[in-house]
Amino acid sequence: MKSNNGLYVVSILALLLLLLGIFFKPFVIVNAGERGVVMEFGKVQAQVLGEGIHPIIPIVNSVQKLSVRVQKEQIPAKSASKDLQDVYTDVALNWHIVPEKANALFQQIGDANEVVQRIINPAVEEVLKAVMARYTAEEIITKRGEVKAGVDEALTSRLVNYNIGVDDISLVSVHFSDRFSEAVEAKQIAEQDAKRSEFVALKAIKEAEAEVNRAKGQAEAQRLQRETLTPVLLQKQAIEKWDGHFPTVLGGNGALPFINLDAAKLPLKVDNQ
C-alpha cells in the first residue's frame, strides 16, 4: 500500500514538473536566420544566442528572437535638386541586422519594425535630400549611376552606426513634377527643331559651295582651253582635217575663190612613182 502511495506521489511530482517545464519553458529554440537576445529580469545581456536549442532559467531569463536575414523595404521619398526642382524617388533597400550586434541593436532601437520606422525610413529620406541637392534635375537623370553610388555610400556609413548592414540599394523610380516634365519635353522638342534647322542650313551651305566649286572648275577649264587653242593650233587642226580638195563653190562671177595658204606650212606629199 505504501509502495503504491509512493509511486503515486512520484507520478504527481513528475507531472507537475512537466507542466511547469512546458509553462515556464526552461529552454529556447533559435531558428535558422535568427539570433536570440538574452535578457535577465528584462536587462539585455552580452550573450547573443545562435541557431539551435539553448537552456535558460525560467522567470529569470527571457529571449527576444530577431531575424538576421536580408530584408527588403520599398521607401518613397521626396527631395529637391540643386536647381530647386522637386524630386520624387522610390528606393528599394536590402538590409540586415548585424548578427553579432543583435543585442546592442535591440537595446538601442527595438525589433525589426522599430528599426524600419525609427532608423531606416528617416535615414533614407535624409540621405536622398543631401545627395540630390548636389545635382541639377538634368544631372540626376544623366548621372544616375553617380547619384546611386553617392546614396549607397552615405546610407551605408549612416546605418552602420546602428548595427544595420546595407546589402543593396536601388533607385527604382526617379521622377519630377508634371510642370518640370512638360518643360523638359518642350526643351527637347526645341533642341530637335534647332538641330533640324541647323542641318538644313548646313546642307544649303554645302550645296552652294559645291555649285561655286563647279562654276570655278568650268571657268578654269574654259580659261585653259582658250590659252591652249591658239590661232596656229587651230590652223594646224584645220589642215590635219583637210582632205586635199578645194571646195567646189564658185564665186558670183563664175571664178574660183582664192584661198591664201602659206605653202611653207602645208604638208608636202611626195609621190613615190
Secondary structure, DSSP 8 states (H G I E B T S, - for coil): -HHHHHHHHHHHHHHHHHHHHHHH-SEEEE-TTEEEEEEETTEEEEEEE-SEEEE--TTTEEEEEEE-S-EEEEEEEEEE-TT--EEEEEEEEEEEE-GGGHHHHHHHT-SHHHHIIIIIHHHHHHHHHHHHTTS-HHHHHHTHHHHHHHHHHHHHHHHGGGTEEEEEEEEEEEEE-HHHHHHHHHHHHHHHHHHHHHHHHHHHHHHHHHHHHHHHHHHHHHHHHHHH--HHHHHHHHHHH--S-------TTS--------GGGS-------
